[in-house]
Amino acid sequence: MASLHVYSVLVVLFLTCGTVMATKENDQIIKENNCETKIGLPCVLEAFTSIFKTGSISNKCCGEHVVLGKVCHSALVNRTLENPLFKDLRLATIIAKSIQTWNNCLALIDSPSPSA
């Protein structure tokens, strides 16, 4: 049931071209970089859960997330934070989790595979 709620929120937040509360700057960055087309919905869900809830992101999704790029990562997180649904979240906590998720994925992708 919680997955359905998360999915609904993500569809609204990440797949729409803009929200009323989003700043033009974040929307422009997202549009210019085609951010919403660079990562599959399952990985969007994992990244969202890792940053805004309690969860982790798989190695596969870390790969997609890094391909998404830091600029898109930051713009999508910032746009989500502007949504009134998330007004009660602790900004410092979300920013820290966002940075941690990005850094963990980047380290995972940059480290050599044991099978290589």
RONU-287947 format. One record per residue: x, z, y of N, C-alpha, C in turn. Coordinates in steps of 0.05 Angstrom, whole numbers, plus 5000, padded with zeros to 4 digits. Last residue first. Layout:
REM RONU-287947
XZYXZYXZY/...
This chain:
REM RONU-287947
571747504840573247274850576147284842/569147954825569247734805570847494815/569148274869570748354846571048134825/569747944932568147994908569948074885/572348224992572548034969570848124945/568348345049570048455028570048255004/564648115083567448065088569248165066/559848315064560248035062563247965066/560448865074559948775047560548475044/561148875129563348965112562948865083/556048685145558448535152560748615134/552749095125552548815115555048655121/554649525156554749535127554549255115/553449335208556249385200556549395170/547749305206549449075213552249115202/546549845195545649635177547349385181/548750105240549750165213548949945193/545649885281548549835281549649885253/540750095265541049805269544049735267/541550635268540950515242541350215243/542350685323544450765305544050635277/537350515342539750365349542050435330/534150925320533750645312536250475319/536151375346536251365317536051075308/535051255400537851305391538151275361/529351235399530951005406533851035395/524851475356527151565371529051325375/518251225363520751235349522951335367/513651135392514251415385516951445369/513050585398513750745422514551035415/511550195363513950345357514850525380/507149945383506850075356509250255350/508849675429507649945431507350085405/515149355425512349365416511249645418/520449405435518749375458515749385451/522849405385522649655399520849645424/522648855375520949035359520649305373/526548675410523748585414521848775398/531048925388530148995415527248915420/531248655338530948945339529849025366/532048125357529648195341529148495340/536948175384534648095398532048165383/540548335342540048515365537448435380/540247885308539648155298538848335322/542047475342539247475332538447755322/547347655349545647605372542647615364/549347675297549147925312547247885336/546347275245548047315268547347565284/544447055198542647075221544247115246/548647165164548346885173546446875197/547447705156549947635170549847345180/542747645127542747785152545247725169/544247395080542447255099542547385126/547547815060548647555065546947395084/543748215054545948255073547247985080/540747995013539648005040541748065062/544448074971543347814978542347805006/544948634972547248464977546348184986/539248955004540748854981543148684990/538549535043538449245043540249145020/534350115039536849975040536449675039/530550605076531050415054533750295057/525950825118528150925101528350735078/525150445178524050635159526350755144/528050105210525750245222524450455203/532449915178532749995206530550175216/530549805127533149935130533450045158/525949515138525749775125528249935129/528249055160526349215176526249495164/531048865116532548935141530749125158/526848765080528948955073530449045098/523848375110522648635101524748845095/527547975113526548095138525348365131/527847845059530147965072529448095099/522747605051523647845036525947995048/523047175091521247405094522047645077/529646935106527146935091525647195094/532446705166532446915146529646915133/532046335207534546365194534646555171/527646315239527746125217530246155200/528146655282525946705263525946515239/532246435314532646685298530546715276/533846005345532145965321532246205302/536246095393537946115369536346075343/532146045429534445865432536245865407/528646465412527846175411530245995411/531646925421530546865395529846575392/532746875476534946885457533946805429/527446895495529146665500531446655481/525847405480524447175470526146925473/529547715510529647725481528147475469/527947545563530647525554530847525523/522647685569523347395568526147355557/520648215527521848115551522547825548/514248345499517048265496518148155522/508948455503510748655513513748565512/506448025478505848075506507948265518/511147655439509047855442508647905472/512547035407512947225428510647425428/511746765360513746655379514346855402/511647145300510347035323512446945343/514847385262514147105258512546985281/515847925274518047735271517247445269/510848195284513248235300515348015298/507048025246506348035275508948035291/509848095200508747835206508147815236/510948645202513148445204512048165211/505948865194507348915218509548705223/504848675142503148605164504548645191/509048925113508848635114507148545138/507649465119510149365130510049065133/502749455091502749525119505349425133/504549315040502649145054502649195084/507649765029508949495031507149305046/503950165025505750175048507049905051/501750004976500050005000501750005025/
